[in-house]
């Protein structure tokens, strides 16, 4: 059975930092493209960052230079370091794994940026 379990969300002040982690089990992790998505209330889920099997990364324009995605294939984890957080970053953040037609989602972790 596949599990993607996110952790690290919470409440942070504007300008602060958080580090999200996603622990994967039940998949051959190194074969999966891993991504972080987010969804704010009343909006569609949007792709935030992706890291390929070879370690190449891509980011949505609004987080470039502030967020960094990384993976540890030995630990089956993918992380999202979020710096200089803004109120508009407030959302539920989801971990996503994809390998061809196979794809899985985590349950999400809430990130709230507010003073």
C-alpha positions as CSV (number, residue, x, y, z in Angstrom):
1,X,0.0,0.0,0.0
2,X,1.3,3.4,-1.0
3,X,1.6,6.2,1.6
4,X,2.8,9.8,1.2
5,X,2.9,11.5,4.6
6,X,3.5,15.2,4.8
7,X,4.8,17.0,7.9
8,X,6.2,20.4,8.9
9,X,3.3,22.7,8.3
10,X,2.1,25.3,10.8
11,X,1.6,28.9,11.5
12,X,4.4,31.3,10.7
13,X,4.8,35.1,10.5
14,X,5.4,36.8,7.2
15,X,9.1,36.6,6.3
16,X,9.5,33.4,8.2
17,X,10.5,29.9,7.1
18,X,9.1,26.4,7.2
19,X,10.4,23.1,6.0
20,X,7.9,20.6,4.7
21,X,8.8,16.9,4.4
22,X,7.1,14.0,2.7
23,X,7.9,10.4,3.6
24,X,7.0,7.9,0.9
25,X,6.4,4.2,1.4
26,X,5.1,1.4,-0.9
27,X,6.7,2.8,-4.0
28,X,10.2,2.5,-5.7
29,X,10.8,6.1,-4.7
30,X,13.8,6.8,-7.0
31,X,11.7,6.1,-10.1
32,X,9.1,8.8,-9.2
33,X,9.0,12.4,-10.1
34,X,8.1,14.2,-6.9
35,X,6.2,17.4,-6.6
36,X,4.6,19.8,-4.1
37,X,1.2,21.3,-4.9
38,X,-0.9,23.7,-2.8
39,X,-4.5,24.7,-2.6
40,X,-5.9,27.8,-1.0
41,X,-9.5,28.1,-0.1
42,X,-11.7,28.7,-3.1
43,X,-8.9,28.1,-5.6
44,X,-7.7,25.3,-7.7
45,X,-4.8,23.2,-6.7
46,X,-1.6,24.5,-8.2
47,X,1.9,23.0,-8.8
48,X,4.5,24.7,-6.7
49,X,7.7,22.7,-7.3
50,X,8.9,19.5,-9.0
51,X,12.1,17.4,-8.7
52,X,12.7,14.8,-11.3
53,X,14.4,11.4,-10.9
54,X,17.7,12.9,-11.9
55,X,17.3,15.8,-9.5
56,X,16.3,18.6,-11.9
57,X,14.0,21.1,-10.3
58,X,11.3,23.5,-11.5
59,X,9.2,26.1,-9.7
60,X,6.2,28.2,-10.2
61,X,7.2,31.8,-10.8
62,X,5.8,33.1,-7.5
63,X,8.1,31.0,-5.4
64,X,11.4,31.1,-7.4
65,X,14.2,32.2,-5.2
66,X,12.2,31.6,-2.0
67,X,11.4,27.9,-2.1
68,X,13.7,24.9,-2.6
69,X,12.7,21.3,-3.3
70,X,15.1,18.4,-2.6
71,X,14.9,14.7,-2.4
72,X,16.7,12.0,-0.5
73,X,16.4,8.7,-2.3
74,X,18.0,6.8,0.5
75,X,15.3,7.9,3.0
76,X,12.4,8.1,0.5
77,X,11.7,11.7,1.4
78,X,11.1,14.9,-0.5
79,X,11.4,18.2,1.2
80,X,10.3,21.8,0.5
81,X,12.3,24.5,2.2
82,X,10.1,27.7,2.2
83,X,11.8,31.0,3.0
84,X,10.5,34.6,3.0
85,X,7.0,33.4,3.4
86,X,4.1,35.6,2.4
87,X,0.4,35.6,3.4
88,X,-0.4,34.5,-0.1
89,X,1.6,31.3,0.5
90,X,-1.2,30.2,2.9
91,X,-2.6,27.0,1.6
92,X,-2.8,23.2,2.2
93,X,0.4,21.8,0.7
94,X,0.3,18.3,-0.9
95,X,3.0,15.9,-1.8
96,X,2.6,14.2,-5.2
97,X,4.4,11.2,-6.7
98,X,4.2,10.3,-10.4
99,X,5.7,7.6,-12.6
100,X,4.0,7.3,-15.9
101,X,0.3,6.7,-15.3
102,X,0.9,5.9,-11.7
103,X,0.4,8.8,-9.4
104,X,-0.3,9.3,-5.7
105,X,-1.2,12.1,-3.3
106,X,-0.5,12.8,0.3
107,X,-3.2,14.0,2.7
108,X,-1.9,17.5,2.9
109,X,-0.4,19.8,5.5
110,X,-1.7,23.3,6.4
111,X,0.6,26.3,6.0
112,X,-0.6,29.5,7.4
113,X,1.3,32.8,7.0
114,X,-0.1,35.5,9.2
115,X,1.0,38.0,11.8
